[in-house]
């Protein structure tokens, strides 16, 4: 792209940072972030910082992540806090995840993401009662989590279904039992 004379814009750089984050290309992502202003004339905004937090967090580099959070030119918004909470859920970082979730709940009290991710962190650490308390808090505050919908194309027809439904004309299949199923 650059070789052909096309300069990346803010969206291109977000996509690059996101790709580096999800591919484990930490050093490349850091180079992209650090070159944004000087090489491309793009001042990082909150979306770029959210990608940076995700990049460092997925790599487990919480020291550098915290350093970047402290250097933010603004207060973290929903995107940055969600990225932080997401990587805390991946790595089971309950202390930092709790802080992020509390701030996110203040910004968006009716968003289920912070409750669900914080509950997941507690469950991952085997703190089942705490995990359940966050689900109960959602109910108490009337926070609804939308049920996920899957879409498939079957014989040129698009069909949607949820986890509790089955496709029309299909009978429920019993899966073979495994040692994991009984846990």
N, C-alpha and C positions, 0 to 999 in steps of 0.2 A: 504494500500500500504506500509506504513512505517512499520506496524506490521509484514508484510511478508518479510521484509528485503530489499525492493526495495526503493532506494533513488529517490526522484523527481529530474528531471532535469529542465533546464530553460523553456522548453516548457510546462511541467507539471505545473510549477508555474504560467506561463502566463494564462493557462486554469483555474487554481484555482482562480486567481485574477479576471479574467473575470466573472467566475461563481458567485463569491461573489458580484461583482459589479451589475450584472443583477438580483441578488436575494435579494438585500438590506442587505446583511450580512457584514456590514461595519467593525465591530470589528473583525470578523473572517478574513476578507480580510487584515486588518491592521496587525493582528498577522502573517498571511502568509508572508506578505511583510517584516515585521521586522525580521522574523526567517530565511529568505532566505540565508543570508551569514553565520550566526553563526551555524544554525542547518543543512543546506543542502549544504553549500559551493558554492552557486550560487550568484555571484555579480549581483545586479539588473542592467539591461540595459534599453535602451529607451522604449522598449516594456513593460517592467514591470512598468516603471514610467507612461507610458500612461494609463495602467490599473489602477494604483493608483489614477491618476487624475480623471479618469472616476468614480471610486469607490467613492471618496470623493465628486465629483461634483454631481453625481446622488442623493447622500444623502443630497445635499444642504449645505455641510460643506465647504463653500468657504474660511473661515478663515484658516482652516487646509490645504486646497488645495493650497492657496497662499503661506503658510509656506513651503509646500513641493516643490513648484515651485522655491522658493528662495534657497532651499537647493540642487537643482539639481546639479550633478557633471559635467554637460555639458550643452551646449545650447540646448533648446528644438527643437526637429526635427518635421517633418510633423506629425508623429503619436501623439506626445504629444500635439501639437497645435490643431490638429483635435479633439482629445479627449476633450480638454479644450473648444474649440468652440462648440462642440456638447452639453456639459453640460450647457454651457451658453445659448444655444438655448432652452434647456429644461426648464431652470429657468428664461429666459428672462433677463439675466444679460448682458445688452447692453454694458456697459463700458468695462468689461473684455473681452467680446466677440469681440468687435471692435478691441481691442489690439491684441488678438489672430489672428483674421482674417487678419489684416494688415501684421503681421509677416508671416502668412501662404501664403498670396498673393505674398510676396517677395520671399519665398522659392519655391513656385509652382504657378507662375502667370497664367498658363493655366489650372489649376485644378478648376473645377466649384464648388467644395464643399464649399470653404470659402465664395464665393459670395452667394450661395444658402442659407447657414446657417445664414449668416449675414442678408440677406434679410428676412429670417424667423423670426429672433429676432425682427427686426423692425416691421414686420407685426403683430407679437404677441403683441407688445406694442401699436398697433394701428397707427404706423407711416407709413402709406401707401405710401406716396410720397418718403420717404427714401428707403423703400423696393423696390419700382419701380426703383429708381436710381441705385441700385446694379444690377438689371436685365439689365438695359440699359448699365451699365458699362461692363457687360459680353459681350453684343453685340458689343460694341465699341472695346473691346480688342479681339474680335473673340474667346471668350471662349464658347465652346459648352457643353451643358449638355446632356449626353446620355439619351435617353428615356428608361424608365424601361420596362422590358419584363417579362411577367408572363408565366409560364409553367404549363400546366395541362395534365393529362393523361385522355383520354376519349375513352372508348371502346378499350383499349390496344394500342391506338395511342397517341403519345406525340404531343401536339400542343402548339405553342407559340403565344402570342398576346400582343399588347400594349393597353394602356388605350383607344386609339382612334379607335381600331379595334374591331370587333366582330367575334366570331367563325363562321367558314364556315357553312352555312345551318341554322344559327340561326338568327332570326329576332330580331331587337332591342326591348327590353321590356321597357315599360314605367313604371317607379317606381311610387308608390302612393305618392301624394304630402304630405308634412309635413310642420308644421309651421316653421321649420328650413330652408327649401328650399327657402323660400321667402326672407331670410335675405341677 
